[in-house]
Amino acid sequence: MESPFKPNILHGKVSLITGGGSGIGFEISTQFGKHGASVAIMGRRRGVLDSAVSALQSLGIPAVGFEGDVRKQEDAKRVVESTVKHFGQLDILVNAAAGNFLVSAEDLSPNGFRTVMDIDSVGTFTMCHEALNYLKKGGKCRSSATGGTIMNISATLHYTASWYQIHVSAAKAAVDALTRNLALEWGTDYDIRVNGIAPGPISDTPGMSKLAPEEINSKARDYTPLYRLGEKWDIAMAALYLASDAGKYVNGTTLIVDGGLWLSRPHHLPKESVKQLSRAVEKRSRSGPVGVPNRSKL
Ligand code: HXC
């Protein structure tokens, strides 16, 4: 699908995207590049990085891949520094690296819980921590230059509760807390905007294939108000909005891009039956004191 944004909205910006070699991260990398940004991607698998970089370069996007694990502070530091060395600056950090698997709380080991917290929550903080020096630019106190921006990919699982996702729910709740707290502190000190995106079920992603086999996919379609799964493109467009000047007054929010899924509830009563039932209940309650059933109906 064609982007509704002008192709130069990120012109001159340098972005670093963790988990940028596949899934949602790769689509964000592609769209950032198509809108003028240089793109550095970070990931653990050399082969995935290499093919992602080739694909980006074939579109004319200045792109580079750096191997690294967000759980290791030395990797985070090295990749941030390599990005700045390669492109001369850093303006946009996207934390898209994540880990997940379906498991009941009873069967999840503390190490399994910790592993996902380490990737999603601690990894996000570590990347932000290492990138700060480059994102702060002049800093509000020292010059009029605005700082860079950070975007954390989250989820909606923890807004209520999610089956077999206790580890990811906890990890993404922490990510949302990071988004708000960094927005407050770094927005005030350095004009750095920090936002998040909470995708719903997005087709053709590692998350979807791990968490939702086909039988669950079709159920999700039934419950989603917009009656379809999202596309990676939908998330990338939200990222472009937040990263560009269109989002210049947006700070500390996590934008939900899920077609309204998290609001959905089981649909017990068809709309056609509501009016009839509702009128009948009204009629009953008028013909007797409220709360006392009409004897003739019993
Ligand atoms: C139960 C599991 C498990 C499983 C791993 N563990 N897989 N427990 N069920 N299926 C446990 C292990 O037993 C171990 O605990 C601990 O987790 C660490 O496992 P390792 O395999 O050693 O970890 P590692 O090699 O570091 O791999 C991390 C990983 C892996 C998260 C397990 O899946 C990974 O690298 N994932 C990255 C890619 C990914 O998942 N992408 C999808 C993101 S989807 P013990 O106690 O045995 O030592 C996403 C969407 C969220 O984020 C929102 C959806 C709506």
Boltz pocket constraint, residues with backbone or C-beta under 6 A from the ligand:
constraints:
  - pocket:
      binder: B
      contacts: [[A, 98], [A, 99], [A, 100], [A, 101], [A, 102], [A, 103], [A, 107], [A, 108], [A, 109], [A, 110], [A, 111], [A, 112], [A, 113], [A, 115], [A, 116], [A, 154], [A, 155], [A, 156], [A, 157], [A, 168], [A, 199], [A, 200], [A, 201], [A, 206], [A, 207], [A, 208], [A, 210], [A, 211]]
      max_distance: 6.0
